[in-house]
Amino acid sequence: MAPHLSVVIPVYNEESIIASAAEELRQGLDARGIDYEIIFAENGSRDATPRILEDLCAKNPRLRWFHSERPNYGSALKAGIAMARGTYVVCDEIDLCDLTFYDAALPRLERGEADMVVGSKAAKGASDQRPLVRRAATRVHNGLLKVALGFQGTDTHGLKAFRREALVPVIQKCVVDMDVFASEFVIRAWREGLKVVEIPIQLHEKRQPSIHLFKRVPNVLKNVGKLFYVIRIAGK
């Protein structure tokens, strides 16, 4: 039987928090009486993350994982969504796993008020406790998406919940990977006329980013440029 909810979490070199975060999320979902599965999309880890995931998933049939050789957040997230079986899907982050987002997002999906709910770090009422440089980077990235692609929201990266049936066709149209895949996913859902709703989140990360911010910049610029061509010029 397909579960009510699939949770997809990309992971890369997360040996320090993977076990505790997975247990906290599992306990929270159990306490809420949700029929769920958690899919860990492990990509390119060089630490003990795969071994820990193998052990965790062997002990709990609700947990699944797969390995990709190359570190690639977007490809891992896309593959995890493709594996998901739930009526609803939450794309989570291992350093967040904020169940208050689930409490706010899932009822909106279940009542048909939204096809996708985006947890925004920049919406009115949000609290973003990250360092100033990372908060500024989010604003710059979102500004770039507004200028290049006409995006009208406040955030694209991070927590997302959606109806799987409605969003699978959107996923199949996505053409970029790495970090910008998450942005393309939201932007295409919006451009397709689906009901995309933003809700503010309280962001408190459990650890520093596994990949340095400035190492991401060249790929972000390249993929936003690709999206500009594909969406705005080629019309795809």
Secondary structure as UniProt FT lines:
FT   STRAND          5..11
FT   TURN            15..17
FT   HELIX           18..31
FT   TURN            32..33
FT   STRAND          36..43
FT   HELIX           49..59
FT   TURN            61..62
FT   STRAND          63..68
FT   HELIX           73..83
FT   STRAND          88..91
FT   TURN            94..96
FT   HELIX           99..110
FT   TURN            111..112
FT   STRAND          116..120
FT   TURN            124..125
FT   STRAND          127..128
FT   HELIX           132..149
FT   STRAND          160..163
FT   HELIX           164..173
FT   TURN            178..179
FT   HELIX           180..191
FT   TURN            192..193
FT   STRAND          196..200
FT   STRAND          202..203
FT   HELIX           213..227
FT   HELIX           228..233
//
